[in-house]
Structures are given as structure tokens and as C-alpha cells.
Amino acid sequence: MMAWFLAAIPLSSVVSGPLSVSMLKMDGWLGLHGWQWLFILQGLPACVLGLLCLKLLTDTPDKAAWLSKYA
């Protein structure tokens, strides 16, 4: 599992580089600069995921229904 995780790091760089460049080339679309599109398109999923984590994750292990009492 650790090898898959470590292999995903350089793979994400290979994918995210060209994707980010294509976002930067959206300059002028809907009146926004390319760097603004980059912030919106890469920041919005992180913000949504953060709000989902606050909503779905429990505060303490006592409230976690998926944990057994004997673990």
C-alpha cells in the first residue's frame, strides 16, 4: 500500500502539470484571468471536501458507529 501511495506522487505531478497549464490558458474566459481559474478549479473541490468532512466525520471515537467497542 505504501508503494502505491509513493508511486502516485510523481504520477500526480505528470497529470497535474499539463492540467494546470490548460487552466492557465483559460485567460479571459468569462472575464477571469488564467490564474483566477486555476485558484477556482483547484480550490473549490478542496473546500467542498473540507465541508463534507466537517459534516460527515464524527467528533470522538465514542460516536463513530463503524468502530467496535473492543478494537
Predicted model as a PDB file, atoms N, CA, C, CB and O in Angstrom, pLDDT in the B-factor column:
MODEL        1                                                                  
ATOM      1  N   MET A   1       0.828  -1.172   0.000  1.00 89.00           N  
ATOM      2  CA  MET A   1       0.000   0.000   0.000  1.00 89.00           C  
ATOM      3  C   MET A   1       0.881   1.247   0.000  1.00 89.00           C  
ATOM      4  CB  MET A   1      -0.947  -0.009   1.203  1.00 89.00           C  
ATOM      5  O   MET A   1       0.585   2.237  -0.669  1.00 89.00           O  
ATOM      6  N   MET A   2       1.938   1.178   0.744  1.00 94.00           N  
ATOM      7  CA  MET A   2       2.852   2.328   0.805  1.00 94.00           C  
ATOM      8  C   MET A   2       3.503   2.575  -0.565  1.00 94.00           C  
ATOM      9  CB  MET A   2       3.946   2.096   1.885  1.00 94.00           C  
ATOM     10  O   MET A   2       3.702   3.724  -0.959  1.00 94.00           O  
ATOM     11  N   ALA A   3       3.830   1.505  -1.279  1.00 94.00           N  
ATOM     12  CA  ALA A   3       4.435   1.647  -2.606  1.00 94.00           C  
ATOM     13  C   ALA A   3       3.464   2.306  -3.580  1.00 94.00           C  
ATOM     14  CB  ALA A   3       4.874   0.278  -3.145  1.00 94.00           C  
ATOM     15  O   ALA A   3       3.873   3.134  -4.393  1.00 94.00           O  
ATOM     16  N   TRP A   4       2.169   1.942  -3.506  1.00 93.00           N  
ATOM     17  CA  TRP A   4       1.175   2.584  -4.369  1.00 93.00           C  
ATOM     18  C   TRP A   4       1.065   4.068  -4.041  1.00 93.00           C  
ATOM     19  CB  TRP A   4      -0.200   1.900  -4.217  1.00 93.00           C  
ATOM     20  O   TRP A   4       0.973   4.902  -4.942  1.00 93.00           O  
ATOM     21  N   PHE A   5       1.076   4.390  -2.777  1.00 92.00           N  
ATOM     22  CA  PHE A   5       0.992   5.790  -2.365  1.00 92.00           C  
ATOM     23  C   PHE A   5       2.202   6.577  -2.853  1.00 92.00           C  
ATOM     24  CB  PHE A   5       0.877   5.894  -0.841  1.00 92.00           C  
ATOM     25  O   PHE A   5       2.056   7.681  -3.377  1.00 92.00           O  
ATOM     26  N   LEU A   6       3.388   6.017  -2.684  1.00 95.00           N  
ATOM     27  CA  LEU A   6       4.603   6.704  -3.110  1.00 95.00           C  
ATOM     28  C   LEU A   6       4.714   6.786  -4.632  1.00 95.00           C  
ATOM     29  CB  LEU A   6       5.823   5.999  -2.543  1.00 95.00           C  
ATOM     30  O   LEU A   6       5.298   7.735  -5.157  1.00 95.00           O  
ATOM     31  N   ALA A   7       4.169   5.822  -5.335  1.00 94.00           N  
ATOM     32  CA  ALA A   7       4.185   5.871  -6.797  1.00 94.00           C  
ATOM     33  C   ALA A   7       3.189   6.903  -7.328  1.00 94.00           C  
ATOM     34  CB  ALA A   7       3.869   4.489  -7.379  1.00 94.00           C  
ATOM     35  O   ALA A   7       3.376   7.438  -8.420  1.00 94.00           O  
ATOM     36  N   ALA A   8       2.151   7.181  -6.574  1.00 94.00           N  
ATOM     37  CA  ALA A   8       1.140   8.146  -7.014  1.00 94.00           C  
ATOM     38  C   ALA A   8       1.655   9.579  -6.959  1.00 94.00           C  
ATOM     39  CB  ALA A   8      -0.112   8.019  -6.159  1.00 94.00           C  
ATOM     40  O   ALA A   8       1.132  10.443  -7.663  1.00 94.00           O  
ATOM     41  N   ILE A   9       2.654   9.848  -6.152  1.00 93.00           N  
ATOM     42  CA  ILE A   9       3.173  11.220  -6.023  1.00 93.00           C  
ATOM     43  C   ILE A   9       3.768  11.720  -7.342  1.00 93.00           C  
ATOM     44  CB  ILE A   9       4.237  11.284  -4.911  1.00 93.00           C  
ATOM     45  O   ILE A   9       3.337  12.771  -7.817  1.00 93.00           O  
ATOM     46  N   PRO A  10       4.732  11.030  -7.962  1.00 94.00           N  
ATOM     47  CA  PRO A  10       5.228  11.529  -9.245  1.00 94.00           C  
ATOM     48  C   PRO A  10       4.184  11.443 -10.362  1.00 94.00           C  
ATOM     49  CB  PRO A  10       6.465  10.756  -9.649  1.00 94.00           C  
ATOM     50  O   PRO A  10       4.185  12.267 -11.277  1.00 94.00           O  
ATOM     51  N   LEU A  11       3.302  10.455 -10.291  1.00 94.00           N  
ATOM     52  CA  LEU A  11       2.251  10.342 -11.295  1.00 94.00           C  
ATOM     53  C   LEU A  11       1.301  11.542 -11.233  1.00 94.00           C  
ATOM     54  CB  LEU A  11       1.469   9.036 -11.102  1.00 94.00           C  
ATOM     55  O   LEU A  11       0.842  12.025 -12.267  1.00 94.00           O  
ATOM     56  N   SER A  12       1.013  12.014 -10.037  1.00 92.00           N  
ATOM     57  CA  SER A  12       0.153  13.189  -9.909  1.00 92.00           C  
ATOM     58  C   SER A  12       0.829  14.431 -10.471  1.00 92.00           C  
ATOM     59  CB  SER A  12      -0.223  13.416  -8.447  1.00 92.00           C  
ATOM     60  O   SER A  12       0.150  15.317 -10.989  1.00 92.00           O  
ATOM     61  N   SER A  13       2.136  14.510 -10.380  1.00 92.00           N  
ATOM     62  CA  SER A  13       2.851  15.641 -10.972  1.00 92.00           C  
ATOM     63  C   SER A  13       2.777  15.604 -12.494  1.00 92.00           C  
ATOM     64  CB  SER A  13       4.311  15.643 -10.518  1.00 92.00           C  
ATOM     65  O   SER A  13       2.657  16.646 -13.139  1.00 92.00           O  
ATOM     66  N   VAL A  14       2.848  14.424 -13.057  1.00 94.00           N  
ATOM     67  CA  VAL A  14       2.766  14.275 -14.512  1.00 94.00           C  
ATOM     68  C   VAL A  14       1.382  14.692 -15.012  1.00 94.00           C  
ATOM     69  CB  VAL A  14       3.070  12.815 -14.927  1.00 94.00           C  
ATOM     70  O   VAL A  14       1.265  15.312 -16.069  1.00 94.00           O  
ATOM     71  N   VAL A  15       0.349  14.358 -14.265  1.00 93.00           N  
ATOM     72  CA  VAL A  15      -1.014  14.688 -14.672  1.00 93.00           C  
ATOM     73  C   VAL A  15      -1.356  16.141 -14.361  1.00 93.00           C  
ATOM     74  CB  VAL A  15      -2.008  13.760 -13.983  1.00 93.00           C  
ATOM     75  O   VAL A  15      -1.966  16.823 -15.186  1.00 93.00           O  
ATOM     76  N   SER A  16      -0.971  16.620 -13.185  1.00 91.00           N  
ATOM     77  CA  SER A  16      -1.389  17.957 -12.760  1.00 91.00           C  
ATOM     78  C   SER A  16      -0.665  19.067 -13.504  1.00 91.00           C  
ATOM     79  CB  SER A  16      -1.164  18.118 -11.282  1.00 91.00           C  
ATOM     80  O   SER A  16      -1.221  20.155 -13.650  1.00 91.00           O  
ATOM     81  N   GLY A  17       0.534  18.840 -13.972  1.00 92.00           N  
ATOM     82  CA  GLY A  17       1.266  19.880 -14.697  1.00 92.00           C  
ATOM     83  C   GLY A  17       0.550  20.330 -15.961  1.00 92.00           C  
ATOM     84  O   GLY A  17       0.230  21.511 -16.095  1.00 92.00           O  
ATOM     85  N   PRO A  18       0.290  19.417 -16.891  1.00 93.00           N  
ATOM     86  CA  PRO A  18      -0.437  19.820 -18.102  1.00 93.00           C  
ATOM     87  C   PRO A  18      -1.858  20.313 -17.823  1.00 93.00           C  
ATOM     88  CB  PRO A  18      -0.495  18.661 -19.065  1.00 93.00           C  
ATOM     89  O   PRO A  18      -2.360  21.197 -18.517  1.00 93.00           O  
ATOM     90  N   LEU A  19      -2.500  19.740 -16.810  1.00 92.00           N  
ATOM     91  CA  LEU A  19      -3.847  20.180 -16.465  1.00 92.00           C  
ATOM     92  C   LEU A  19      -3.838  21.626 -15.962  1.00 92.00           C  
ATOM     93  CB  LEU A  19      -4.454  19.251 -15.404  1.00 92.00           C  
ATOM     94  O   LEU A  19      -4.720  22.414 -16.305  1.00 92.00           O  
ATOM     95  N   SER A  20      -2.845  21.963 -15.155  1.00 93.00           N  
ATOM     96  CA  SER A  20      -2.727  23.332 -14.651  1.00 93.00           C  
ATOM     97  C   SER A  20      -2.407  24.309 -15.772  1.00 93.00           C  
ATOM     98  CB  SER A  20      -1.652  23.410 -13.570  1.00 93.00           C  
ATOM     99  O   SER A  20      -2.920  25.429 -15.784  1.00 93.00           O  
ATOM    100  N   VAL A  21      -1.576  23.903 -16.699  1.00 94.00           N  
ATOM    101  CA  VAL A  21      -1.248  24.777 -17.835  1.00 94.00           C  
ATOM    102  C   VAL A  21      -2.497  25.042 -18.667  1.00 94.00           C  
ATOM    103  CB  VAL A  21      -0.138  24.144 -18.717  1.00 94.00           C  
ATOM    104  O   VAL A  21      -2.709  26.164 -19.128  1.00 94.00           O  
ATOM    105  N   SER A  22      -3.324  24.017 -18.861  1.00 93.00           N  
ATOM    106  CA  SER A  22      -4.553  24.225 -19.631  1.00 93.00           C  
ATOM    107  C   SER A  22      -5.508  25.156 -18.890  1.00 93.00           C  
ATOM    108  CB  SER A  22      -5.242  22.881 -19.917  1.00 93.00           C  
ATOM    109  O   SER A  22      -6.237  25.917 -19.527  1.00 93.00           O  
ATOM    110  N   MET A  23      -5.520  25.113 -17.572  1.00 93.00           N  
ATOM    111  CA  MET A  23      -6.344  26.043 -16.800  1.00 93.00           C  
ATOM    112  C   MET A  23      -5.812  27.468 -16.917  1.00 93.00           C  
ATOM    113  CB  MET A  23      -6.395  25.618 -15.325  1.00 93.00           C  
ATOM    114  O   MET A  23      -6.592  28.418 -16.983  1.00 93.00           O  
ATOM    115  N   LEU A  24      -4.512  27.620 -16.941  1.00 93.00           N  
ATOM    116  CA  LEU A  24      -3.923  28.950 -17.087  1.00 93.00           C  
ATOM    117  C   LEU A  24      -4.219  29.549 -18.457  1.00 93.00           C  
ATOM    118  CB  LEU A  24      -2.417  28.886 -16.864  1.00 93.00           C  
ATOM    119  O   LEU A  24      -4.267  30.770 -18.607  1.00 93.00           O  
ATOM    120  N   LYS A  25      -4.416  28.696 -19.452  1.00 94.00           N  
ATOM    121  CA  LYS A  25      -4.717  29.184 -20.801  1.00 94.00           C  
ATOM    122  C   LYS A  25      -6.181  29.609 -20.953  1.00 94.00           C  
ATOM    123  CB  LYS A  25      -4.388  28.107 -21.825  1.00 94.00           C  
ATOM    124  O   LYS A  25      -6.583  30.052 -22.029  1.00 94.00           O  
ATOM    125  N   MET A  26      -6.973  29.482 -19.902  1.00 93.00           N  
ATOM    126  CA  MET A  26      -8.356  29.936 -19.945  1.00 93.00           C  
ATOM    127  C   MET A  26      -8.449  31.446 -19.728  1.00 93.00           C  
ATOM    128  CB  MET A  26      -9.188  29.200 -18.895  1.00 93.00           C  
ATOM    129  O   MET A  26      -9.511  31.965 -19.384  1.00 93.00           O  
ATOM    130  N   ASP A  27      -7.356  32.132 -19.925  1.00 91.00           N  
ATOM    131  CA  ASP A  27      -7.251  33.569 -19.690  1.00 91.00           C  
ATOM    132  C   ASP A  27      -8.290  34.331 -20.510  1.00 91.00           C  
ATOM    133  CB  ASP A  27      -5.838  34.066 -20.030  1.00 91.00           C  
ATOM    134  O   ASP A  27      -8.353  34.191 -21.732  1.00 91.00           O  
ATOM    135  N   GLY A  28      -9.091  35.126 -19.840  1.00 92.00           N  
ATOM    136  CA  GLY A  28     -10.093  35.936 -20.498  1.00 92.00           C  
ATOM    137  C   GLY A  28     -11.459  35.295 -20.607  1.00 92.00           C  
ATOM    138  O   GLY A  28     -12.424  35.966 -20.973  1.00 92.00           O  
ATOM    139  N   TRP A  29     -11.567  34.006 -20.297  1.00 92.00           N  
ATOM    140  CA  TRP A  29     -12.848  33.311 -20.392  1.00 92.00           C  
ATOM    141  C   TRP A  29     -13.738  33.751 -19.239  1.00 92.00           C  
ATOM    142  CB  TRP A  29     -12.652  31.768 -20.381  1.00 92.00           C  
ATOM    143  O   TRP A  29     -13.329  33.671 -18.081  1.00 92.00           O  
ATOM    144  N   LEU A  30     -14.921  34.203 -19.528  1.00 93.00           N  
ATOM    145  CA  LEU A  30     -15.882  34.750 -18.561  1.00 93.00           C  
ATOM    146  C   LEU A  30     -15.300  35.920 -17.765  1.00 93.00           C  
ATOM    147  CB  LEU A  30     -16.337  33.655 -17.601  1.00 93.00           C  
ATOM    148  O   LEU A  30     -15.717  36.176 -16.636  1.00 93.00           O  
ATOM    149  N   GLY A  31     -14.351  36.616 -18.349  1.00 94.00           N  
ATOM    150  CA  GLY A  31     -13.782  37.802 -17.722  1.00 94.00           C  
ATOM    151  C   GLY A  31     -12.781  37.528 -16.614  1.00 94.00           C  
ATOM    152  O   GLY A  31     -12.412  38.445 -15.881  1.00 94.00           O  
ATOM    153  N   LEU A  32     -12.338  36.300 -16.478  1.00 94.00           N  
ATOM    154  CA  LEU A  32     -11.369  35.959 -15.429  1.00 94.00           C  
ATOM    155  C   LEU A  32     -10.015  35.656 -16.051  1.00 94.00           C  
ATOM    156  CB  LEU A  32     -11.861  34.750 -14.594  1.00 94.00           C  
ATOM    157  O   LEU A  32      -9.928  35.166 -17.177  1.00 94.00           O  
ATOM    158  N   HIS A  33      -8.967  35.953 -15.305  1.00 96.00           N  
ATOM    159  CA  HIS A  33      -7.610  35.628 -15.736  1.00 96.00           C  
ATOM    160  C   HIS A  33      -7.359  34.139 -15.534  1.00 96.00           C  
ATOM    161  CB  HIS A  33      -6.563  36.472 -14.960  1.00 96.00           C  
ATOM    162  O   HIS A  33      -8.091  33.467 -14.807  1.00 96.00           O  
ATOM    163  N   GLY A  34      -6.320  33.634 -16.182  1.00 94.00           N  
ATOM    164  CA  GLY A  34      -5.987  32.220 -16.066  1.00 94.00           C  
ATOM    165  C   GLY A  34      -5.654  31.800 -14.645  1.00 94.00           C  
ATOM    166  O   GLY A  34      -6.050  30.721 -14.205  1.00 94.00           O  
ATOM    167  N   TRP A  35      -4.931  32.646 -13.928  1.00 94.00           N  
ATOM    168  CA  TRP A  35      -4.573  32.292 -12.547  1.00 94.00           C  
ATOM    169  C   TRP A  35      -5.806  32.264 -11.657  1.00 94.00           C  
ATOM    170  CB  TRP A  35      -3.541  33.285 -11.984  1.00 94.00           C  
ATOM    171  O   TRP A  35      -5.835  31.515 -10.681  1.00 94.00           O  
ATOM    172  N   GLN A  36      -6.824  33.058 -11.965  1.00 96.00           N  
ATOM    173  CA  GLN A  36      -8.059  33.020 -11.190  1.00 96.00           C  
ATOM    174  C   GLN A  36      -8.812  31.711 -11.430  1.00 96.00           C  
ATOM    175  CB  GLN A  36      -8.949  34.218 -11.544  1.00 96.00           C  
ATOM    176  O   GLN A  36      -9.375  31.130 -10.503  1.00 96.00           O  
ATOM    177  N   TRP A  37      -8.815  31.255 -12.690  1.00 95.00           N  
ATOM    178  CA  TRP A  37      -9.417  29.961 -12.988  1.00 95.00           C  
ATOM    179  C   TRP A  37      -8.686  28.840 -12.273  1.00 95.00           C  
ATOM    180  CB  TRP A  37      -9.421  29.708 -14.487  1.00 95.00           C  
ATOM    181  O   TRP A  37      -9.305  27.893 -11.788  1.00 95.00           O  
ATOM    182  N   LEU A  38      -7.363  28.952 -12.211  1.00 94.00           N  
ATOM    183  CA  LEU A  38      -6.564  27.934 -11.529  1.00 94.00           C  
ATOM    184  C   LEU A  38      -6.958  27.845 -10.057  1.00 94.00           C  
ATOM    185  CB  LEU A  38      -5.061  28.246 -11.661  1.00 94.00           C  
ATOM    186  O   LEU A  38      -7.144  26.748  -9.529  1.00 94.00           O  
ATOM    187  N   PHE A  39      -7.087  28.995  -9.394  1.00 95.00           N  
ATOM    188  CA  PHE A  39      -7.495  29.001  -7.987  1.00 95.00           C  
ATOM    189  C   PHE A  39      -8.899  28.441  -7.805  1.00 95.00           C  
ATOM    190  CB  PHE A  39      -7.427  30.416  -7.423  1.00 95.00           C  
ATOM    191  O   PHE A  39      -9.146  27.669  -6.878  1.00 95.00           O  
ATOM    192  N   ILE A  40      -9.811  28.821  -8.675  1.00 95.00           N  
ATOM    193  CA  ILE A  40     -11.198  28.364  -8.546  1.00 95.00           C  
ATOM    194  C   ILE A  40     -11.298  26.858  -8.775  1.00 95.00           C  
ATOM    195  CB  ILE A  40     -12.106  29.111  -9.539  1.00 95.00           C  
ATOM    196  O   ILE A  40     -11.872  26.141  -7.956  1.00 95.00           O  
ATOM    197  N   LEU A  41     -10.741  26.379  -9.887  1.00 94.00           N  
ATOM    198  CA  LEU A  41     -10.919  24.973 -10.259  1.00 94.00           C  
ATOM    199  C   LEU A  41     -10.125  24.012  -9.382  1.00 94.00           C  
ATOM    200  CB  LEU A  41     -10.524  24.775 -11.695  1.00 94.00           C  
ATOM    201  O   LEU A  41     -10.503  22.849  -9.250  1.00 94.00           O  
ATOM    202  N   GLN A  42      -9.034  24.475  -8.782  1.00 93.00           N  
ATOM    203  CA  GLN A  42      -8.284  23.589  -7.899  1.00 93.00           C  
ATOM    204  C   GLN A  42      -8.651  23.794  -6.433  1.00 93.00           C  
ATOM    205  CB  GLN A  42      -6.797  23.805  -8.089  1.00 93.00           C  
ATOM    206  O   GLN A  42      -8.468  22.889  -5.619  1.00 93.00           O  
ATOM    207  N   GLY A  43      -9.161  24.956  -6.092  1.00 95.00           N  
ATOM    208  CA  GLY A  43      -9.513  25.222  -4.703  1.00 95.00           C  
ATOM    209  C   GLY A  43     -10.919  24.813  -4.333  1.00 95.00           C  
ATOM    210  O   GLY A  43     -11.174  24.426  -3.192  1.00 95.00           O  
ATOM    211  N   LEU A  44     -11.836  24.895  -5.279  1.00 96.00           N  
ATOM    212  CA  LEU A  44     -13.228  24.575  -4.987  1.00 96.00           C  
ATOM    213  C   LEU A  44     -13.429  23.118  -4.539  1.00 96.00           C  
ATOM    214  CB  LEU A  44     -14.076  24.851  -6.207  1.00 96.00           C  
ATOM    215  O   LEU A  44     -14.139  22.891  -3.559  1.00 96.00           O  
ATOM    216  N   PRO A  45     -12.838  22.129  -5.211  1.00 95.00           N  
ATOM    217  CA  PRO A  45     -13.005  20.745  -4.711  1.00 95.00           C  
ATOM    218  C   PRO A  45     -12.439  20.555  -3.305  1.00 95.00           C  
ATOM    219  CB  PRO A  45     -12.327  19.759  -5.662  1.00 95.00           C  
ATOM    220  O   PRO A  45     -13.005  19.802  -2.514  1.00 95.00           O  
ATOM    221  N   ALA A  46     -11.349  21.215  -2.987  1.00 95.00           N  
ATOM    222  CA  ALA A  46     -10.764  21.091  -1.650  1.00 95.00           C  
ATOM    223  C   ALA A  46     -11.696  21.703  -0.602  1.00 95.00           C  
ATOM    224  CB  ALA A  46      -9.376  21.774  -1.599  1.00 95.00           C  
ATOM    225  O   ALA A  46     -11.847  21.154   0.489  1.00 95.00           O  
ATOM    226  N   CYS A  47     -12.312  22.825  -0.927  1.00 97.00           N  
ATOM    227  CA  CYS A  47     -13.254  23.458   0.006  1.00 97.00           C  
ATOM    228  C   CYS A  47     -14.491  22.595   0.212  1.00 97.00           C  
ATOM    229  CB  CYS A  47     -13.665  24.843  -0.506  1.00 97.00           C  
ATOM    230  O   CYS A  47     -14.958  22.442   1.341  1.00 97.00           O  
ATOM    231  N   VAL A  48     -15.022  22.034  -0.861  1.00 97.00           N  
ATOM    232  CA  VAL A  48     -16.199  21.168  -0.760  1.00 97.00           C  
ATOM    233  C   VAL A  48     -15.878  19.917   0.056  1.00 97.00           C  
ATOM    234  CB  VAL A  48     -16.703  20.774  -2.163  1.00 97.00           C  
ATOM    235  O   VAL A  48     -16.672  19.502   0.899  1.00 97.00           O  
ATOM    236  N   LEU A  49     -14.727  19.325  -0.193  1.00 96.00           N  
ATOM    237  CA  LEU A  49     -14.326  18.136   0.560  1.00 96.00           C  
ATOM    238  C   LEU A  49     -14.131  18.464   2.041  1.00 96.00           C  
ATOM    239  CB  LEU A  49     -13.033  17.544  -0.025  1.00 96.00           C  
ATOM    240  O   LEU A  49     -14.486  17.664   2.906  1.00 96.00           O  
ATOM    241  N   GLY A  50     -13.572  19.630   2.331  1.00 96.00           N  
ATOM    242  CA  GLY A  50     -13.409  20.044   3.723  1.00 96.00           C  
ATOM    243  C   GLY A  50     -14.738  20.199   4.439  1.00 96.00           C  
ATOM    244  O   GLY A  50     -14.880  19.774   5.585  1.00 96.00           O  
ATOM    245  N   LEU A  51     -15.718  20.808   3.768  1.00 97.00           N  
ATOM    246  CA  LEU A  51     -17.045  20.953   4.369  1.00 97.00           C  
ATOM    247  C   LEU A  51     -17.727  19.601   4.549  1.00 97.00           C  
ATOM    248  CB  LEU A  51     -17.920  21.866   3.509  1.00 97.00           C  
ATOM    249  O   LEU A  51     -18.405  19.375   5.551  1.00 97.00           O  
ATOM    250  N   LEU A  52     -17.548  18.696   3.577  1.00 96.00           N  
ATOM    251  CA  LEU A  52     -18.106  17.353   3.723  1.00 96.00           C  
ATOM    252  C   LEU A  52     -17.478  16.604   4.894  1.00 96.00           C  
ATOM    253  CB  LEU A  52     -17.910  16.560   2.438  1.00 96.00           C  
ATOM    254  O   LEU A  52     -18.171  15.883   5.612  1.00 96.00           O  
ATOM    255  N   CYS A  53     -16.190  16.766   5.087  1.00 93.00           N  
ATOM    256  CA  CYS A  53     -15.517  16.110   6.215  1.00 93.00           C  
ATOM    257  C   CYS A  53     -16.047  16.639   7.545  1.00 93.00           C  
ATOM    258  CB  CYS A  53     -13.993  16.321   6.131  1.00 93.00           C  
ATOM    259  O   CYS A  53     -16.249  15.869   8.484  1.00 93.00           O  
ATOM    260  N   LEU A  54     -16.270  17.946   7.626  1.00 93.00           N  
ATOM    261  CA  LEU A  54     -16.833  18.508   8.854  1.00 93.00           C  
ATOM    262  C   LEU A  54     -18.230  17.961   9.125  1.00 93.00           C  
ATOM    263  CB  LEU A  54     -16.877  20.032   8.768  1.00 93.00           C  
ATOM    264  O   LEU A  54     -18.603  17.740  10.277  1.00 93.00           O  
ATOM    265  N   LYS A  55     -18.994  17.746   8.069  1.00 90.00           N  
ATOM    266  CA  LYS A  55     -20.367  17.267   8.220  1.00 90.00           C  
ATOM    267  C   LYS A  55     -20.432  15.763   8.505  1.00 90.00           C  
ATOM    268  CB  LYS A  55     -21.165  17.586   6.966  1.00 90.00           C  
ATOM    269  O   LYS A  55     -21.224  15.329   9.342  1.00 90.00           O  
ATOM    270  N   LEU A  56     -19.612  14.967   7.820  1.00 88.00           N  
ATOM    271  CA  LEU A  56     -19.757  13.514   7.885  1.00 88.00           C  
ATOM    272  C   LEU A  56     -18.911  12.832   8.953  1.00 88.00           C  
ATOM    273  CB  LEU A  56     -19.417  12.935   6.570  1.00 88.00           C  
ATOM    274  O   LEU A  56     -19.303  11.783   9.466  1.00 88.00           O  
ATOM    275  N   LEU A  57     -17.769  13.399   9.297  1.00 89.00           N  
ATOM    276  CA  LEU A  57     -16.902  12.730  10.266  1.00 89.00           C  
ATOM    277  C   LEU A  57     -17.352  13.021  11.695  1.00 89.00           C  
ATOM    278  CB  LEU A  57     -15.445  13.170  10.073  1.00 89.00           C  
ATOM    279  O   LEU A  57     -17.823  14.117  11.999  1.00 89.00           O  
ATOM    280  N   THR A  58     -17.204  12.041  12.554  1.00 87.00           N  
ATOM    281  CA  THR A  58     -17.611  12.199  13.950  1.00 87.00           C  
ATOM    282  C   THR A  58     -16.530  12.920  14.743  1.00 87.00           C  
ATOM    283  CB  THR A  58     -17.913  10.832  14.584  1.00 87.00           C  
ATOM    284  O   THR A  58     -15.364  12.960  14.350  1.00 87.00           O  
ATOM    285  N   ASP A  59     -16.949  13.488  15.871  1.00 86.00           N  
ATOM    286  CA  ASP A  59     -16.020  14.260  16.705  1.00 86.00           C  
ATOM    287  C   ASP A  59     -15.140  13.379  17.577  1.00 86.00           C  
ATOM    288  CB  ASP A  59     -16.789  15.217  17.581  1.00 86.00           C  
ATOM    289  O   ASP A  59     -13.959  13.673  17.763  1.00 86.00           O  
ATOM    290  N   THR A  60     -15.696  12.316  18.104  1.00 86.00           N  
ATOM    291  CA  THR A  60     -14.947  11.453  19.018  1.00 86.00           C  
ATOM    292  C   THR A  60     -15.119   9.995  18.603  1.00 86.00           C  
ATOM    293  CB  THR A  60     -15.414  11.661  20.483  1.00 86.00           C  
ATOM    294  O   THR A  60     -16.075   9.661  17.903  1.00 86.00           O  
ATOM    295  N   PRO A  61     -14.215   9.132  19.022  1.00 84.00           N  
ATOM    296  CA  PRO A  61     -14.352   7.704  18.706  1.00 84.00           C  
ATOM    297  C   PRO A  61     -15.616   7.083  19.307  1.00 84.00           C  
ATOM    298  CB  PRO A  61     -13.131   6.949  19.204  1.00 84.00           C  
ATOM    299  O   PRO A  61     -16.132   6.099  18.777  1.00 84.00           O  
ATOM    300  N   ASP A  62     -16.117   7.649  20.406  1.00 83.00           N  
ATOM    301  CA  ASP A  62     -17.340   7.115  21.015  1.00 83.00           C  
ATOM    302  C   ASP A  62     -18.541   7.227  20.081  1.00 83.00           C  
ATOM    303  CB  ASP A  62     -17.636   7.843  22.320  1.00 83.00           C  
ATOM    304  O   ASP A  62     -19.451   6.399  20.133  1.00 83.00           O  
ATOM    305  N   LYS A  63     -18.544   8.243  19.232  1.00 84.00           N  
ATOM    306  CA  LYS A  63     -19.669   8.481  18.331  1.00 84.00           C  
ATOM    307  C   LYS A  63     -19.513   7.785  16.979  1.00 84.00           C  
ATOM    308  CB  LYS A  63     -19.840   9.962  18.114  1.00 84.00           C  
ATOM    309  O   LYS A  63     -20.432   7.817  16.160  1.00 84.00           O  
ATOM    310  N   ALA A  64     -18.379   7.166  16.739  1.00 83.00           N  
ATOM    311  CA  ALA A  64     -18.129   6.509  15.445  1.00 83.00           C  
ATOM    312  C   ALA A  64     -18.823   5.149  15.418  1.00 83.00           C  
ATOM    313  CB  ALA A  64     -16.597   6.345  15.188  1.00 83.00           C  
ATOM    314  O   ALA A  64     -18.411   4.221  16.113  1.00 83.00           O  
ATOM    315  N   ALA A  65     -19.878   5.038  14.610  1.00 82.00           N  
ATOM    316  CA  ALA A  65     -20.653   3.804  14.553  1.00 82.00           C  
ATOM    317  C   ALA A  65     -19.870   2.668  13.889  1.00 82.00           C  
ATOM    318  CB  ALA A  65     -21.956   4.043  13.804  1.00 82.00           C  
ATOM    319  O   ALA A  65     -20.177   1.498  14.120  1.00 82.00           O  
ATOM    320  N   TRP A  66     -18.884   2.985  13.082  1.00 80.00           N  
ATOM    321  CA  TRP A  66     -18.147   1.945  12.364  1.00 80.00           C  
ATOM    322  C   TRP A  66     -17.024   1.339  13.202  1.00 80.00           C  
ATOM    323  CB  TRP A  66     -17.573   2.512  11.082  1.00 80.00           C  
ATOM    324  O   TRP A  66     -16.387   0.384  12.759  1.00 80.00           O  
ATOM    325  N   LEU A  67     -16.764   1.863  14.394  1.00 84.00           N  
ATOM    326  CA  LEU A  67     -15.748   1.275  15.286  1.00 84.00           C  
ATOM    327  C   LEU A  67     -16.419   0.306  16.264  1.00 84.00           C  
ATOM    328  CB  LEU A  67     -14.976   2.392  16.067  1.00 84.00           C  
ATOM    329  O   LEU A  67     -17.506   0.579  16.772  1.00 84.00           O  
ATOM    330  N   SER A  68     -15.763  -0.815  16.518  1.00 81.00           N  
ATOM    331  CA  SER A  68     -16.291  -1.724  17.525  1.00 81.00           C  
ATOM    332  C   SER A  68     -15.806  -1.291  18.915  1.00 81.00           C  
ATOM    333  CB  SER A  68     -15.864  -3.187  17.222  1.00 81.00           C  
ATOM    334  O   SER A  68     -14.804  -0.585  19.034  1.00 81.00           O  
ATOM    335  N   LYS A  69     -16.507  -1.708  19.939  1.00 77.00           N  
ATOM    336  CA  LYS A  69     -16.121  -1.328  21.303  1.00 77.00           C  
ATOM    337  C   LYS A  69     -14.851  -2.030  21.751  1.00 77.00           C  
ATOM    338  CB  LYS A  69     -17.246  -1.641  22.274  1.00 77.00           C  
ATOM    339  O   LYS A  69     -14.195  -1.583  22.692  1.00 77.00           O  
ATOM    340  N   TYR A  70     -14.499  -3.118  21.093  1.00 75.00           N  
ATOM    341  CA  TYR A  70     -13.392  -3.941  21.555  1.00 75.00           C  
ATOM    342  C   TYR A  70     -12.111  -3.729  20.743  1.00 75.00           C  
ATOM    343  CB  TYR A  70     -13.788  -5.392  21.504  1.00 75.00           C  
ATOM    344  O   TYR A  70     -11.120  -4.427  20.962  1.00 75.00           O  
ATOM    345  N   ALA A  71     -12.122  -2.786  19.822  1.00 60.00           N  
ATOM    346  CA  ALA A  71     -10.944  -2.570  18.988  1.00 60.00           C  
ATOM    347  C   ALA A  71      -9.892  -1.749  19.688  1.00 60.00           C  
ATOM    348  CB  ALA A  71     -11.330  -1.899  17.704  1.00 60.00           C  
ATOM    349  O   ALA A  71      -8.836  -1.480  19.114  1.00 60.00           O  
TER     350      ALA A  71                                                      
ENDMDL                                                                          
END                                                                             
